[in-house]
Amino acid sequence: MAETQRILVTRRWPGAVEQALSERFDTVFNGPDDPMDAAALADALRNFDAVLPTVSDRLPAALFEGGGLRAKILGNFGVGYNHIDVAAAKASGIVVTNTPGVLTDCTADIAMSLLLSISRRTGEGERQVRAGEWTGWRPTHMIGTKVTGKTLGIIGFGRIGKAMAKRCHFGFDMDVVFYNRSKVDPAEAARYGARQLATVDEVLAIADFVSLHCPGGGENRHLIDARRLKIMKPGVYLINTARGDVVDETALIEALEAGTIRGAGLDVFEAEPVVPERLRALDNVVLLPHLGSATEETRTAMGMKVVDNITAFFEGREPPDRVA
């Protein structure tokens, strides 16, 4: 049965995954690997049995309107799915799945990399060396901030938040506090050297580094806004590997320009791939092109999860990672 299903993959995926899809389904790939616009995505929903989107594909409610939908499942490549109007998909009878678990370590590694890079000014230093502007070692050159022994505040204590806490506490002897919407067993938190605080504001008020690991969209949109940026310590660093819309980007730029916070390490942005010129002009930020899960092992594992989800669905079984 699965071989007859017509599948659209909206971007190029790792070769091993594309091969698996080709073997199981009538699969169409996006050869040029260019982002698909709204019209193309709306057309895909009406001409394919499954559409396999990524974070770069916006699927708002309007795309599901007007009837004539052929798609029965959206096999999302990624754990986050705030780029999909899940309620609209569900109302249209379309199942939505994601790929949790397999990108935990690599995303935590990128968060750790950003934390170290911004605190030790490695981005600035690397640019200076490449530009031929380094004049040699001196005691006051490019002074950064010590990481070991500082306080890390985590917003969102899911898989990735826990992995980040583990790295920081056991690797850098950091005191870890966190906010999580639901109560975490203190014994579970202690496994990662962490303790839970009651509110986001309490975490922000005492942290030397704040790392975001919560879902995007909904009530988390602009969770870190101008008010909360002012709550943070003047010397704090903000790390975001979650979703760009969790941070009010304009407020962040103003805080960085004014020195309200010391620096930021960002792997995600509000209007990807657009990054504001004011943000790109700042030296006290490290900017990455959404590399959280960008390892061969992880991206392949993510793709194989999608294969498993849509295979299960078309064979009449419950998809392992169904979100709607």
Order of alpha helices (4+ residues) and beta strands (2+ residues): beta-alpha-beta-alpha-beta-beta-alpha-beta-alpha-alpha-beta-alpha-beta-alpha-beta-alpha-beta-alpha-beta-alpha-beta-alpha-beta-alpha
